[in-house]
Amino acid sequence: MKAKHWCMMFLASVVLVGLLLAGLNFLVDPFGAFGDTIFQWWSYDETTNPRIAKQTYLETHHGEYDSYIVGCSSTSSFPVAALNEYTGDRFYNAFVYGADMEDTELQVNYLLDHYEVKNIVLNVHIVNTLHYSDPGEPMTGAMPASLSGENPVSYTLRYLFADPRYALAKLDALGEDTWLPQTFDVFDEATGEYDKRLRDIEPIGDLERYFEAYPEFVNYPSYTVDMVDLEETVASVARIKARCDEAGVDFLAVCPTNYVDYLRLYQPEQVEEFFRQLAQVTDFWDFSFNAISYDPRFFYDGSHFRNAVGEMMFAEIYGNDSVWRPEDFGTLVTAENVEEHLATYWDVPEPAEEDRTAQVPILCYHSVVEDPALASAYAITAEAFEAQIRALSEAGYVGVTTEELIAYVYEGAPLPDKPVLITFDDGYLDNYTLAYPILQKYNMKATIFAVGSTFGSTYYKDTDHAMTPHFGAEEAREMAQSGLISIQSHTYDFHQWAPYEESEPVRSNILPLEGEDEWEYADLVAQDFQKSRALLEEATGQAVEALAFPGGEHCELAEAVLRLEGVKLTVTTQAGGNTIVKGLPQSLYCLGRYYSSDALTPEQVVEMIGG
């Protein structure tokens, strides 16, 4: 009797543990297999298994989209926003990492069978030819039963009784979640893209600095890969196109850009045969090898390119000439011109560094004074300032503005042979009364980063504390209309002066306060810049797209927020030169500046920025 009782107790315990495990996995739902009804944390679920989580997400959100981008992980850099703008449609990037063509075909079939679809954009990457069907890891790489045809019962049981560590890891991650992406939530659930808010602000430009950040591009490996599933890949593309044609869905195939050393791993004759066969089943845009391929700064690794390259591809496809890309960027390949295309495919010369980059030194000034007794590290005499400007002009330097640097990177607009960006921080009235006439005399352009809260003031904000006067709207408008001066942001109120502040805490720079909630801080940074931009744009009629960090202090969170708010260029107070790269927006972030003052002779200034 005791044995029977013990067995019943044991069985009951097993059942209870099973129920608890199933309940934990169902409620926490780390794979998004059951709709993640409690947390709705799709970014986490998609990071764990994007095949399942994206499909589950679309079951309740497909009404928000009418078009889809599909393919392997490099597809993430096909920007949804650009396609929406060009087509007027509503795209979702349905890519999954590690996707082979079988995965992609199953996904397209499901989309066409269950949803209203206007467009399918297919990333046909040469990596797909290496394997057509890879079963993947059974938990993190499995397809949902609705796509794979797996028995729904076995599928459900597998995720109900999954290792509880998956669920516990999700609960643990909830306590570690931040405004910026982390390794456990790398997706943007609204677009389906990777969340690249950190990678979009990487201050990259100089090649040596880039190699330090991405050492895989140093001594890139050399071996040979075999396109063993070339024909299966092409056949899959043919079936996808046929399904789209049958459903009246617009179909666009794109072969994306590769890093040159990665492309060289493939056998040329196989690459050419792949394009020949592909051209027989569909027209496609080929961007796989061009001048961009030689520059590692446009890549995360050999086969994954930055979003800027995706922007270029769609600009070429849709004829947007305001977006810079190389002259040899992209060919619409058809059955009629494929042989002509292949005849010159490998004949892509490596562009010279000076044809795609510019060295831009930046000088930083604050106040300009007449009395030598008032000169300091932050105040230069008008006499010394003029001597330095004269020396720069005689040395062949040409002043440029932040707008011109932005135009160089985004549009490929030319810069002078020896550009220099002259900047002033804070927005003192003497920038108008003393510096501006000197700049006019030498036809030297400059940018002034003005603090919004003291714009046009002689007293510190709403206090009775007198301060060095700041110029206002009338002076800013006159300088801006001259074409010589750009007025940009030094924040609205992140440059507070503690002795004059009447409340705590004091924000002397843009860094978050100790213990400050990240979401509240992000909102504060966004609102501050919006206020600064509105004030300065109303005064000058110029676009405000650049910002100088007060005191040079900055952090990734503030940088990411500012980029989302439309800031395209930022400067610090760290000394050093700058390499800016055509087509690479990140090369405009956290630019270094050289301080100048009466302590430097004109010759020393010229030597300093020339080094």
C-alpha positions, -999 to +999 in steps of 0.1 A: +000+000+000+028+023+008+045+015-026+012+023-044+009+055-025+045+065-033+040+058-070+008+079-071+027+107-053+056+104-077+033+105-108+014+135-094+047+153-088+058+146-124+024+158-137+027+189-115+062+197-126+051+192-162+022+215-158+044+241-141+070+238-170+043+241-196+027+270-178+060+288-175+069+284-212+034+293-223+032+325-202+068+337-207+069+325-243+106+331-250+102+321-287+070+339-294+054+306-303+021+313-284+017+350-292+036+364-262+003+376-247+018+389-215+050+407-224+046+414-261+084+416-263+088+408-299+123+421-302+134+395-276+114+367-292+126+374-327+162+374-314+156+339-299+140+325-330+130+350-358+114+323-379+087+317-353+084+350-337+081+371-369+054+347-382+035+350-349+039+388-349+024+390-384-006+370-374-019+400-354+000+428-372-002+420-409-029+446-414-002+472-408+017+461-439+010+453-476+045+445-488+074+423-477+112+421-480+125+385-476+159+368-475+189+360-453+204+382-426+220+407-449+184+416-460+181+436-427+201+464-444+173+468-470+157+499-454+119+497-450+116+535-448+133+540-481+110+515-499+079+531-483+090+565-495+097+553-531+066+531-535+040+546-512+034+511-498+039+497-463+068+473-461+078+448-434+113+433-435+106+396-429+142+384-431+155+358-407+191+352-399+206+320-414+178+318-439+183+295-469+162+297-500+139+269-487+131+290-457+125+321-478+103+302-503+081+287-475+078+322-460+067+338-493+042+310-500+026+316-466+025+354-471+008+350-505-016+324-492-028+343-461-023+380-465-030+408-490+004+414-506+014+441-531+052+437-533+078+410-526+114+422-526+138+392-526+174+394-515+192+368-537+226+366-520+253+345-534+257+329-500+223+311-507+240+290-533+262+273-507+233+254-492+196+253-503+181+235-472+196+236-437+174+222-409+190+245-383+189+242-346+157+225-335+146+252-310+162+285-322+163+277-359+130+259-364+103+271-387+067+275-374+045+245-381+022+266-402+051+271-427+071+239-424+042+214-424+053+199-391+027+182-370+011+210-349+009+188-318+046+179-318+055+215-326+034+228-297+046+202-272+083+210-281+079+246-271+056+239-241+081+216-226+112+234-237+142+238-214+130+262-187+163+281-190+150+298-221+120+313-202+142+321-172+167+339-194+138+361-208+126+370-173+162+378-163+166+400-194+135+420-184+155+434-155+184+443-177+165+458-206+177+493-217+166+519-243+194+508-266+195+473-280+214+445-263+224+410-274+190+396-263+168+421-283+185+430-316+153+434-337+131+464-344+097+448-342+079+475-361+101+473-393+114+437-389+150+451-394+179+446-370+179+474-344+210+493-355+207+523-333+242+517-319+258+508-352+243+538-369+262+561-346+296+544-348+321+573-353+340+556-381+359+572-409+396+566-404+406+532-418+430+524-390+404+532-364+379+510-383+403+481-384+407+483-347+369+481-343+365+454-370+397+433-370+382+407-392+391+429-422+428+428-414+444+399-433+411+387-445+411+349-449+415+333-483+400+299-493+376+286-519+339+279-515+317+258-537+283+269-549+270+233-546+233+244-545+234+269-573+207+252-594+184+246-564+187+283-555+178+295-590+149+270-591+136+284-558+138+320-571+119+308-602+091+293-581+088+324-559+086+347-590+060+323-605+039+325-574+041+363-574+032+365-610+002+342-605-010+364-575-005+397-593+022+407-569+051+429-580+084+411-577+118+426-573+150+405-571+182+421-558+218+407-555+234+429-529+269+442-524+298+421-511+332+430-496+357+423-523+378+398-503+346+379-495+336+378-531+370+364-540+363+333-520+339+322-548+350+307-580+345+332-609+331+306-633+305+296-607+295+332-600+290+338-637+270+307-642+248+317-612+240+350-629+234+334-662+209+310-648+192+336-626+188+359-656+168+332-674+142+331-647+139+368-637+153+403-643+174+413-613+194+442-600+230+432-595+250+453-569+273+424-559+306+440-571+314+477-574+336+504-560+319+502-526+331+466-524+367+478-518+359+498-487+355+478-455+339+507-437+307+499-456+305+464-441+301+447-408+317+416-423+323+402-458+286+396-467+268+421-444+267+457-455+256+488-437+222+504-441+238+532-461+245+507-488+209+495-488+199+532-492+222+534-522+207+503-538+171+516-536+182+550-547+197+534-579+166+512-585+142+541-581+163+568-597+169+591-567+199+611-577+201+630-544+217+599-527+253+595-535+266+562-549+295+553-572+291+556-609+294+518-614+268+511-588+242+486-599+230+470-632+196+458-642+204+423-655+182+406-680+184+375-702+193+399-731+222+417-714+236+391-690+266+382-712+274+418-717+273+424-680+295+394-672+321+405-698+331+434-676+319+421-642+353+416-627+368+448-642+360+470-612+390+493-604+397+501-568+390+538-563+417+560-548+412+569-511+412+606-519+384+602-544+360+589-518+372+606-486+381+641-474+404+651-445+386+679-426+403+696-396+380+715-373+389+746-352+370+755-320+366+790-307+343+805-281+344+843-274+363+870-293+375+900-273+392+933-281+411+938-248+442+915-246+437+915-208+405+895-213+421+868-234+419+832-221+416+796-231+380+804-242+385+840-254+408+850-282+416+886-292+402+899-324+438+907-335+450+871-329+418+857-345+423+877-377+460+867-379+450+830-377+422+834-403+447+852-426+472+825-422+447+798-430+436+817-461+472+822-472+479+785-467+451+776-491+425+766-466+389+772-475+362+775-449+333+751-451+301+747-431+285+717-415+259+717-443+287+713-469+302+683-450+267+667-448+262+673-485+296+657-493+287+626-474+250+622-484+250+636-519+287+635-530+288+673-533+324+685-539+346+700-512+376+723-517+410+707-518+419+720-483+386+724-463+386+736-428+356+739-405+358+769-382+334+766-352+323+788-323+305+774-292+278+791-272+267+819-295+283+850-280+274+884-294+310+891-301+309+863-327+287+887-346+303+920-337+340+910-339+345+875-356+319+879-383+335+910-400+368+892-400+353+861-416+337+884-442+370+901-449+386+868-458+355+851-472+359+824-447+329+803-438+322+792-402+296+774-380+283+788-347+268+763-322+243+784-302+228+776-268+191+779-270+183+789-235+206+820-236+199+829-273+197+867-275+202+872-237+224+895-216+212+879-184+214+842-175+180+828-185+154+842-161+177+854-134+193+888-126+228+874-132+245+894-159+266+873-184+286+878-216+259+888-241+247+862-267+234+871-301+197+867-310+175+862-339+183+894-358+220+888-357+216+851-365+194+858-395+219+884-409+248+860-406+229+831-420+217+850-450+252+861-458+260+825-469+291+825-447+277+815-414+257+784-403+239+785-370+236+751-354+227+736-320+247+735-288+216+720-272+188+741-257+195+737-220+222+711-215+248+737-209+238+751-176+261+772-154+259+759-118+265+791-099+235+808-116+211+779-115+184+782-090+173+745-089+188+711-088+200+690-105+223+711-128+230+698-163+263+711-174+265+687-203+243+662-221+253+631-200+225+614-180+224+620-143+233+592-120+204+568-117+183+586-143+157+565-160+169+559-196+135+563-213+129+596-195+164+607-203+159+598-240+127+618-241+144+648-225+173+648-250+148+645-279+126+674-265+157+696-259+169+692-294+134+697-309+132+730-289+167+741-300+160+733-336+126+751-337+142+782-321+172+784-345+154+774-377+127+801-371+155+827-366+177+818-395+156+798-420+184+773-421+180+736-414+195+726-380+212+692-385+244+695-365+252+697-328+282+704-306+282+685-273+285+709-244+320+704-229+326+677-255+308+652-232+286+626-250+273+591-246+258+564-270+223+569-257+223+607-264+240+601-298+213+575-308+185+598-298+199+627-317+204+607-348+167+596-347+158+633-343+176+641-376+211+652-363+235+642-391+268+657-377+282+660-341+314+675-328+333+669-296+362+687-280+386+659-285+416+670-305+423+653-338+417+653-375+387+638-393+382+615-422+347+618-437+336+593-463+312+597-492+281+577-486+289+568-449+268+589-425+287+575-395+318+593-406+301+626-395+296+617-359+318+627-329+342+647-350+373+660-333+382+697-330+414+716-322+412+744-297+428+777-307+436+807-286+461+836-283+486+811-270+490+798-306+508+817-333+491+817-368+519+793-380+513+769-352+476+768-360+483+760-396+508+733-386+484+719-360+455+713-384+478+702-412+492+674-391 
